[in-house]
């Protein structure tokens, strides 16, 4: 089964035009094993079959590396609402020169992420137990990251309020979405502008090995985010911009 996971990751990354080392592939295989082991206790993911984990978690996460904004050698990335580590942890394993911060509001998930990073020797990874709204108000994080990302079901206007405060002016927020991303961009245009961002484009593609549509919404940070954002915990979701 490990060989099948390796094949799916290598072929999937290749189909997306993404380079990945053999060492990173080996570490992804171990990551998948740990995900299954811990999932019996903490219910980290509904996807547990190894090949599906490889395709729908690992390759899907690595697709973040297909956009121009991710081509830098030394990049700082914050993954907001990382959950079981997607997309930030596979990206960190594929790009050991990057600094990657994984933020999640559930302590058990953060415990898992720290255990994986320790087991795999991923010294470029930091997992932090924190709500997204509070992350954007940390003085040492606010407008300090080159990139912010989220792979979540929330609307773009909500994710932007979580992520854009963390991005430096000139950096980018990369929202990982499915079909319908273009309509979300249109409806969130006012929120993006208010938060200092502007949608640069939508990179749409099919997840390799499936017929499932994917999209990465590329939002450039043009201006500093007003100090009143992000709003208090729970407010962005109850009253989206």
Backbone bond lengths (Angstrom), bond angles and torsions (degrees), N, CA, C in turn:
res aa  C-N    CA-C-N  psi(-1)  N-CA   C-N-CA  omega(-1)  CA-C   N-CA-C  phi
1 X - - - 1.467 - - 1.523 111.35 -
2 X 1.369 116.08 -35.24 1.460 118.69 178.69 1.517 111.15 -59.70
3 X 1.348 116.54 -39.28 1.462 119.92 179.87 1.518 111.08 -64.79
4 X 1.340 116.73 -34.38 1.460 119.48 177.81 1.520 110.66 -68.56
5 X 1.340 117.00 -41.59 1.464 120.74 177.14 1.523 109.84 -60.56
6 X 1.340 116.31 -45.17 1.464 120.08 178.71 1.524 110.71 -59.73
7 X 1.325 116.59 -44.32 1.466 120.24 -178.99 1.523 111.19 -62.10
8 X 1.322 117.21 -44.80 1.466 120.86 -178.82 1.519 110.94 -62.56
9 X 1.331 116.39 -42.67 1.466 119.88 -179.38 1.525 110.59 -65.88
10 X 1.333 117.12 -48.00 1.467 120.69 -177.81 1.522 111.03 -64.26
11 X 1.326 116.76 -46.84 1.463 119.85 -179.23 1.528 111.39 -67.68
12 X 1.328 116.02 -39.53 1.456 119.35 179.62 1.513 112.15 -65.05
13 X 1.331 116.35 -45.18 1.464 119.75 177.97 1.519 110.44 -61.86
14 X 1.338 115.76 -42.55 1.465 119.38 179.16 1.515 112.52 -61.38
15 X 1.332 116.23 -41.43 1.467 120.20 179.01 1.519 111.97 -63.23
16 X 1.333 116.51 -27.77 1.463 121.23 179.21 1.525 112.39 -89.94
17 X 1.336 117.00 -2.21 1.451 121.06 -179.44 1.515 113.63 76.85
18 X 1.336 116.52 29.04 1.460 121.92 -174.89 1.527 109.68 -111.65
19 X 1.312 116.95 132.27 1.459 121.56 176.79 1.522 109.63 -87.46
20 X 1.336 115.94 140.65 1.461 121.07 179.03 1.520 108.55 -149.05
21 X 1.314 116.89 135.77 1.459 120.89 -176.60 1.524 111.28 -78.93
22 X 1.334 115.00 160.14 1.460 119.87 176.34 1.514 111.53 -62.64
23 X 1.334 117.37 -36.11 1.459 120.46 178.15 1.521 111.25 -62.43
24 X 1.333 116.44 -41.25 1.464 119.98 179.17 1.519 110.82 -64.02
25 X 1.323 117.23 -38.05 1.467 121.00 179.21 1.524 109.90 -64.36
26 X 1.318 117.25 -44.14 1.464 121.16 178.78 1.525 110.58 -60.20
27 X 1.321 116.16 -42.57 1.464 119.28 -179.67 1.530 111.26 -68.98
28 X 1.313 117.81 -32.89 1.465 120.05 175.37 1.524 111.02 -64.61
29 X 1.324 116.87 -37.67 1.467 120.22 177.58 1.523 109.63 -60.55
30 X 1.327 116.94 -45.18 1.471 120.50 179.37 1.525 110.54 -66.06
31 X 1.313 117.46 -38.17 1.462 122.08 175.74 1.522 109.99 -56.42
32 X 1.322 116.86 -44.98 1.461 120.43 178.85 1.514 112.20 -62.62
33 X 1.320 116.45 -38.40 1.466 119.83 177.79 1.525 110.78 -63.72
34 X 1.317 116.48 -43.97 1.461 120.41 179.52 1.527 111.49 -66.03
35 X 1.324 115.96 -35.91 1.463 119.96 178.36 1.519 110.45 -60.79
36 X 1.328 116.90 -42.81 1.465 120.78 179.52 1.530 110.70 -68.23
37 X 1.331 116.85 -41.25 1.462 120.45 179.90 1.531 111.44 -61.89
38 X 1.314 116.21 -48.43 1.469 120.89 -177.72 1.520 112.00 -73.58
39 X 1.319 116.70 -26.50 1.454 119.92 -176.67 1.528 111.82 -64.79
40 X 1.316 117.00 -25.67 1.461 120.35 177.83 1.519 111.73 -64.71
41 X 1.325 116.83 -24.62 1.471 121.61 -178.74 1.523 113.08 -100.54
42 X 1.331 116.15 -37.86 1.466 119.20 -167.47 1.524 114.90 -116.56
43 X 1.315 119.71 -2.47 1.459 121.92 179.42 1.533 111.46 51.88
44 X 1.317 115.07 61.39 1.467 121.55 -176.65 1.521 112.91 -79.39
45 X 1.330 117.43 -29.04 1.460 120.52 -176.44 1.521 110.21 -153.86
46 X 1.323 115.54 148.77 1.464 120.61 175.06 1.521 110.66 -83.66
47 X 1.326 117.34 -15.42 1.461 122.77 179.72 1.521 107.84 -95.96
48 X 1.337 117.46 114.79 1.461 120.43 -174.84 1.524 113.98 -125.28
49 X 1.322 118.68 -21.91 1.465 121.22 -179.30 1.528 108.21 -65.09
50 X 1.350 118.90 128.61 1.463 121.35 -171.45 1.524 115.58 -51.86
51 X 1.320 117.27 -44.08 1.465 119.34 -179.09 1.529 111.10 -66.09
52 X 1.322 116.74 -36.87 1.460 120.34 178.98 1.526 111.16 -71.09
53 X 1.337 116.94 -37.24 1.463 119.99 174.22 1.525 109.71 -60.33
54 X 1.330 115.90 -44.54 1.459 120.33 -179.72 1.521 111.82 -60.50
55 X 1.314 115.51 -42.72 1.459 119.88 -175.35 1.527 112.26 -81.10
56 X 1.349 117.02 -50.55 1.463 120.61 -169.84 1.525 114.16 -89.91
57 X 1.341 116.21 -12.39 1.461 118.87 173.65 1.527 111.19 -111.42
58 X 1.321 117.74 -53.80 1.460 119.73 -173.76 1.528 112.58 -72.93
59 X 1.326 116.95 -56.44 1.470 119.14 -179.01 1.520 110.25 -63.77
60 X 1.319 116.11 -40.90 1.467 119.73 178.58 1.535 110.15 -58.77
61 X 1.333 117.22 -43.90 1.462 120.57 179.16 1.526 111.35 -64.53
62 X 1.323 116.34 -43.77 1.464 120.49 -178.56 1.520 112.88 -64.41
63 X 1.328 116.75 -20.24 1.472 119.40 178.71 1.520 111.98 -59.74
64 X 1.328 117.36 -19.71 1.460 120.77 176.81 1.524 110.80 -58.56
65 X 1.321 116.52 -25.97 1.465 121.23 -176.06 1.524 113.09 -82.39
66 X 1.322 117.49 4.17 1.466 119.92 -179.72 1.522 112.78 -87.34
67 X 1.326 118.52 -15.77 1.461 120.63 -175.85 1.527 110.55 -87.48
68 X 1.339 117.86 153.50 1.473 121.03 -176.68 1.521 113.50 -58.46
69 X 1.318 118.08 -33.81 1.460 121.22 -176.31 1.529 113.05 -63.21
70 X 1.333 117.25 -18.01 1.463 120.99 -175.77 1.529 113.04 -100.66
71 X 1.315 117.31 16.37 1.462 119.69 -174.27 1.528 113.94 -89.92
72 X 1.331 118.49 -0.74 1.454 121.30 -179.27 1.522 112.86 -69.72
73 X 1.329 115.29 155.98 1.463 121.31 179.81 1.522 111.86 -77.84
74 X 1.324 116.73 -45.22 1.473 121.46 -178.37 1.524 107.98 -121.58
75 X 1.303 115.81 100.66 1.455 122.31 -173.28 1.524 109.29 -121.69
76 X 1.322 116.59 142.53 1.461 120.64 170.81 1.517 108.28 -102.85
77 X 1.333 115.84 128.29 1.459 122.54 -175.77 1.515 109.53 -129.15
78 X 1.330 117.22 134.53 1.456 121.52 172.03 1.528 107.95 -116.31
79 X 1.320 114.94 128.75 1.467 122.72 179.71 1.528 106.97 -105.98
80 X 1.313 116.12 110.49 1.470 122.05 -173.68 1.524 110.10 -93.79
81 X 1.337 116.02 125.56 1.460 120.27 -175.07 1.512 110.58 70.80
82 X 1.322 116.18 49.36 1.461 121.69 -169.99 1.526 113.13 -67.69
83 X 1.326 118.06 -24.55 1.463 119.98 179.23 1.514 111.30 64.50
84 X 1.325 116.72 -121.59 1.464 121.76 177.91 1.523 111.84 -85.24
85 X 1.340 116.39 13.34 1.462 121.01 174.24 1.504 116.52 110.39
86 X 1.336 117.41 12.57 1.463 119.91 -174.68 1.522 112.23 -109.05
87 X 1.337 116.91 129.45 1.468 128.13 7.83 1.533 115.09 -94.32
88 X 1.341 118.75 -4.13 1.450 120.97 -166.23 1.512 116.84 -61.80
89 X 1.349 118.14 -40.66 1.455 119.50 -174.49 1.529 112.67 -71.07
90 X 1.343 120.85 -45.70 1.465 118.62 173.98 1.524 112.81 -58.96
91 X 1.325 116.84 -36.94 1.474 120.30 177.40 1.530 109.84 -63.45
92 X 1.337 117.16 -43.25 1.459 120.84 179.71 1.528 111.49 -62.52
93 X 1.328 117.40 -37.76 1.465 120.81 179.06 1.524 110.86 -69.46
94 X 1.315 116.25 -35.28 1.470 120.42 179.67 1.520 112.74 -77.63
95 X 1.338 116.32 -23.75 1.471 121.30 -177.37 1.530 109.00 -129.32
96 X 1.327 118.03 75.53 1.465 120.90 -176.12 1.519 114.32 -64.11
97 X 1.327 118.10 -14.65 1.457 121.43 176.74 1.512 113.82 -80.58
98 X 1.325 117.16 -9.76 1.460 121.52 179.01 1.528 110.43 -85.03
99 X 1.326 115.83 155.02 1.461 121.73 167.05 1.524 106.86 -99.10
100 X 1.323 117.47 123.13 1.458 121.69 -176.17 1.526 109.43 -124.77
101 X 1.335 115.20 124.84 1.463 121.92 177.24 1.524 108.19 -111.10
102 X 1.336 116.09 125.65 1.463 122.89 179.30 1.522 108.33 -105.07
103 X 1.315 116.95 122.57 1.465 121.91 -176.97 1.520 109.38 -115.62
104 X 1.331 116.31 128.16 1.460 119.85 175.64 1.522 109.54 -147.75
105 X 1.338 115.60 148.69 1.463 121.12 -176.07 1.521 113.39 -86.92
106 X 1.340 118.07 -7.13 1.458 121.44 -177.83 1.532 110.09 -105.49
107 X 1.319 116.21 119.92 1.451 121.03 -175.05 1.514 114.45 -58.90
108 X 1.335 118.70 -38.45 1.460 121.45 -178.27 1.528 111.22 -64.70
109 X 1.323 116.48 -36.19 1.469 119.01 177.27 1.522 110.38 -66.24
110 X 1.316 116.21 -42.66 1.463 120.18 -179.92 1.527 110.21 -64.15
111 X 1.320 116.76 -38.38 1.471 121.12 175.87 1.522 110.13 -58.78
112 X 1.330 116.91 -43.49 1.461 121.52 178.31 1.527 110.82 -63.55
113 X 1.325 116.53 -46.31 1.468 120.26 -178.15 1.525 111.18 -61.01
114 X 1.315 116.71 -40.94 1.470 120.24 178.81 1.519 110.91 -65.80
115 X 1.336 116.51 -38.44 1.462 120.43 179.33 1.525 110.98 -64.88
116 X 1.332 116.82 -41.51 1.463 120.66 179.12 1.524 110.24 -65.30
117 X 1.329 116.65 -46.85 1.463 120.15 -179.90 1.523 111.33 -59.17
118 X 1.335 116.73 -40.75 1.460 121.10 179.11 1.526 110.98 -67.11
119 X 1.330 116.67 -46.39 1.467 121.59 -178.93 1.529 111.16 -60.82
120 X 1.330 116.34 -38.66 1.464 120.78 -175.14 1.524 113.21 -92.45
121 X 1.320 117.01 -0.82 1.463 119.72 -179.54 1.511 113.45 65.67
122 X 1.318 116.31 31.16 1.468 121.39 -179.23 1.530 109.47 -83.98
123 X 1.323 115.40 82.42 1.453 120.83 -175.10 1.520 113.15 -73.54
124 X 1.320 116.72 -10.09 1.469 120.68 178.68 1.526 112.41 -89.16
125 X 1.337 117.81 7.04 1.464 122.28 -175.62 1.527 110.70 -112.02
126 X 1.328 114.78 135.87 1.463 121.91 171.84 1.526 107.94 -128.17
127 X 1.324 116.96 126.12 1.468 121.85 178.27 1.522 108.37 -108.81
128 X 1.333 116.33 127.87 1.459 121.79 -172.56 1.528 110.29 -126.99
129 X 1.339 115.52 132.34 1.461 122.51 177.86 1.524 108.25 -86.79
130 X 1.344 116.40 103.44 1.462 120.43 -173.79 1.521 109.64 -164.26
131 X 1.327 115.82 144.70 1.459 119.76 172.61 1.528 109.34 -72.65
132 X 1.331 115.85 149.54 1.460 120.59 -178.25 1.527 111.90 -59.00
133 X 1.341 116.35 -39.75 1.468 119.52 -178.43 1.527 111.40 -64.89
134 X 1.324 116.39 -34.49 1.460 120.16 179.89 1.527 111.51 -76.29
135 X 1.322 116.60 -31.47 1.466 120.09 178.87 1.523 110.80 -59.81
136 X 1.319 115.95 -42.11 1.461 120.42 -178.08 1.508 114.70 -69.45
137 X 1.328 117.29 -8.84 1.462 121.45 179.40 1.536 112.40 -105.44
138 X 1.315 117.59 -1.47 1.466 119.99 176.73 1.529 109.45 -70.52
139 X 1.317 118.90 121.74 1.468 120.45 -177.98 1.532 113.17 -57.82
140 X 1.337 116.81 -34.02 1.466 119.06 -178.05 1.525 112.83 -80.12
141 X 1.312 118.04 -8.03 1.459 122.00 177.98 1.525 113.01 -112.15
142 X 1.296 117.94 -29.81 1.469 120.20 -172.17 1.532 111.14 -59.82
143 X 1.325 114.59 122.79 1.459 123.79 178.77 1.529 111.83 55.00
144 X 1.355 115.82 41.03 1.460 121.01 -179.23 1.533 113.12 -115.64
145 X 1.333 118.58 -14.36 1.462 120.89 -174.04 1.530 111.74 -95.42
146 X 1.341 114.95 145.00 1.466 119.84 174.28 1.522 110.70 -68.73
147 X 1.328 115.23 -40.59 1.464 121.17 -176.91 1.526 110.22 -136.18
148 X 1.323 115.60 145.64 1.461 122.23 168.25 1.526 107.07 -128.18
149 X 1.320 115.57 146.35 1.462 118.88 179.07 1.519 110.20 -142.12
150 X 1.318 114.96 161.57 1.465 122.17 174.90 1.524 106.93 -153.72
151 X 1.328 115.07 135.03 1.466 120.52 173.98 1.519 104.86 -117.57
152 X 1.326 115.19 87.31 1.467 119.68 -170.38 1.520 110.19 -143.28
153 X 1.341 114.72 165.73 1.462 120.30 -178.14 1.521 112.52 -85.89
154 X 1.316 118.14 -8.70 1.463 120.36 -178.36 1.525 110.48 -66.11
155 X 1.329 115.40 154.41 1.457 121.44 178.25 1.520 110.24 -64.99
156 X 1.332 115.92 153.56 1.455 121.74 -177.47 1.527 112.72 -55.52
157 X 1.331 117.49 -37.94 1.467 119.94 -178.99 1.528 111.39 -63.89
158 X 1.332 116.83 -34.24 1.470 121.13 177.62 1.530 110.08 -72.79
159 X 1.329 116.75 -47.81 1.457 120.52 -179.89 1.521 111.54 -61.29
160 X 1.328 116.53 -36.67 1.465 120.31 179.90 1.518 111.23 -64.01
161 X 1.341 117.58 -37.33 1.461 119.56 178.73 1.525 111.05 -68.67
162 X 1.322 117.02 -29.55 1.462 120.61 175.38 1.532 111.32 -73.32
163 X 1.329 116.43 -41.50 1.468 121.12 -166.55 1.524 115.76 -96.25
164 X 1.327 118.34 -42.35 1.466 119.46 -174.16 1.527 113.76 -60.64
165 X 1.348 120.55 -34.67 1.462 118.37 177.06 1.528 113.68 -60.44
166 X 1.312 117.69 -20.26 1.456 121.99 -178.72 1.528 113.26 -88.03
167 X 1.328 117.05 -14.19 1.464 122.05 -173.32 1.524 110.72 -92.23
168 X 1.321 116.00 134.88 1.472 120.39 175.57 1.523 109.81 -68.48
169 X 1.318 116.37 154.31 1.461 120.29 173.80 1.525 108.05 -62.04
170 X 1.314 116.18 127.86 1.456 121.63 -174.55 1.515 113.05 99.04
171 X 1.340 116.57 -14.02 1.454 121.05 176.41 1.519 111.13 -86.70
172 X 1.335 116.50 -167.57 1.463 120.11 -175.17 1.521 112.12 -143.38
173 X 1.323 114.15 149.15 1.464 123.53 169.87 1.516 106.87 -105.58
174 X 1.328 117.27 125.21 1.460 123.06 -178.99 1.522 108.98 -114.34
175 X 1.313 116.70 106.57 1.461 122.11 -178.17 1.522 109.52 -95.30
176 X 1.328 116.80 123.55 1.451 121.69 -178.86 1.526 109.67 -91.21
177 X 1.303 115.62 121.08 1.460 121.62 -171.65 1.524 111.56 -135.52
178 X 1.324 114.92 173.81 1.453 121.75 173.04 1.519 109.82 -105.05
179 X 1.336 117.36 -158.00 1.460 120.48 178.28 1.537 110.70 -59.15
180 X 1.302 116.13 152.06 1.458 120.53 179.30 1.510 113.47 92.44
181 X 1.331 117.13 7.65 1.463 120.68 -177.03 1.532 111.98 -63.30
182 X 1.326 116.75 -37.44 1.465 119.48 -177.30 1.530 110.92 -61.50
183 X 1.332 116.65 -39.26 1.468 119.72 178.60 1.526 110.91 -66.48
184 X 1.320 117.07 -36.18 1.464 120.48 177.53 1.520 111.11 -63.92
185 X 1.314 116.13 -41.37 1.469 120.35 179.25 1.519 110.29 -59.13
186 X 1.320 115.52 -43.83 1.463 119.73 -178.83 1.519 111.10 -63.68
187 X 1.336 117.44 -44.16 1.460 119.92 -177.09 1.523 112.34 -74.41
188 X 1.340 117.21 -20.68 1.466 120.51 -178.78 1.522 112.81 -98.09
189 X 1.319 118.41 5.80 1.469 120.87 -174.20 1.517 112.16 -57.41
190 X 1.333 117.03 -41.94 1.463 120.21 -179.73 1.520 112.24 -65.34
191 X 1.322 116.65 -40.81 1.462 120.67 178.95 1.517 110.82 -64.89
192 X 1.335 117.09 -42.88 1.458 120.38 179.47 1.523 110.99 -60.41
193 X 1.309 115.70 -43.99 1.468 119.74 -179.93 1.532 110.90 -62.70
194 X 1.316 116.75 -43.00 1.463 120.74 -178.77 1.529 110.89 -63.32
195 X 1.321 116.85 -32.59 1.461 121.64 -177.40 1.525 113.26 -88.90
196 X 1.332 116.55 -0.42 1.460 120.72 177.46 1.511 115.14 95.55
197 X 1.334 116.48 12.33 1.455 119.76 -176.70 1.512 113.50 -114.39
198 X 1.321 114.66 170.33 1.460 121.79 177.10 1.521 108.36 -150.12
199 X 1.327 117.07 130.65 1.464 120.88 -179.42 1.522 109.93 -69.72
200 X 1.327 115.15 119.10 1.460 121.24 -179.12 1.519 111.22 -85.72
201 X 1.336 116.74 -27.59 1.453 119.22 179.98 1.517 111.27 165.30
202 X 1.327 115.15 174.15 1.465 122.43 178.06 1.519 107.99 -124.18
203 X 1.323 116.52 121.74 1.455 122.13 177.60 1.528 107.64 -96.51
204 X 1.313 116.93 103.67 1.467 122.13 -177.13 1.531 110.05 -101.91
205 X 1.324 116.52 141.16 1.454 121.69 -178.34 1.524 108.83 -161.46
206 X 1.326 116.18 171.77 1.471 121.82 174.20 1.517 108.59 -102.01
207 X 1.330 117.06 138.37 1.448 121.20 176.33 1.526 108.50 -65.33
208 X 1.343 118.44 121.54 1.470 120.44 -177.29 1.526 112.47 -53.03
209 X 1.332 114.47 137.01 1.451 120.83 179.76 1.510 113.84 85.30
210 X 1.339 116.74 0.90 1.462 121.56 180.00 1.532 108.76 -139.28
211 X 1.307 115.04 175.06 1.459 120.71 172.13 1.527 110.83 -106.77
212 X 1.328 115.99 17.14 1.460 121.47 -176.53 1.533 111.38 -82.78
213 X 1.328 114.87 129.73 1.452 120.06 179.73 1.521 111.69 -79.35
214 X 1.311 115.91 142.19 1.458 123.38 176.56 1.526 108.77 -132.57
215 X 1.318 115.17 159.44 1.467 119.77 176.88 1.517 109.16 -152.92
216 X 1.310 116.13 143.94 1.458 122.46 172.51 1.517 107.06 -116.57
217 X 1.322 115.32 116.04 1.460 120.67 177.41 1.523 107.87 -85.49
218 X 1.319 116.91 122.91 1.465 122.91 -175.84 1.528 109.22 -102.71
219 X 1.327 115.65 112.32 1.462 121.61 -177.38 1.521 108.89 -115.64
220 X 1.316 116.51 119.72 1.467 121.53 178.79 1.523 110.42 -87.55
221 X 1.316 117.06 139.37 1.474 122.41 176.66 1.534 107.78 -89.47
222 X 1.338 115.26 109.66 1.462 120.98 -176.50 1.521 113.39 -94.68
223 X 1.345 115.90 -33.20 1.467 120.65 -175.15 1.527 108.87 -140.25
224 X 1.312 115.68 160.29 1.460 120.05 176.54 1.524 109.92 -60.86
225 X 1.323 116.48 141.64 1.460 121.99 177.06 1.531 109.24 -73.70
226 X 1.339 118.15 132.24 1.472 119.76 177.23 1.525 111.98 -53.36
227 X 1.311 116.34 146.21 1.463 121.99 -172.56 1.523 113.60 -61.53
228 X 1.334 117.50 -23.88 1.463 119.07 -177.55 1.536 113.14 -75.37
229 X 1.324 117.66 -3.79 1.467 120.99 179.13 1.529 110.26 -115.10
230 X 1.330 117.66 143.04 1.460 128.11 -1.20 1.523 111.61 -72.59
231 X 1.338 114.77 152.14 1.461 120.58 178.07 1.533 110.58 -75.35
232 X 1.309 116.46 179.03 1.465 121.89 -176.00 1.522 111.51 -58.86
233 X 1.324 115.01 154.41 1.462 121.75 -177.03 1.528 111.85 -51.19
234 X 1.314 115.92 129.48 1.462 122.32 178.62 1.519 113.64 93.30
235 X 1.322 117.63 -25.25 1.475 120.83 -176.42 1.518 113.21 -65.98
236 X 1.341 120.06 -44.85 1.476 118.28 -179.07 1.517 113.86 -56.14
237 X 1.315 117.03 -36.34 1.473 119.54 -179.28 1.526 112.00 -79.09
238 X 1.351 116.46 -34.34 1.471 118.34 178.76 1.521 112.03 -75.28
239 X 1.309 116.44 -35.62 1.467 120.68 -177.54 1.518 109.85 -134.74
240 X 1.342 116.53 76.67 1.467 119.73 -179.26 1.522 111.85 -59.88
241 X 1.302 116.36 147.39 1.464 121.36 178.26 1.515 110.75 -63.82
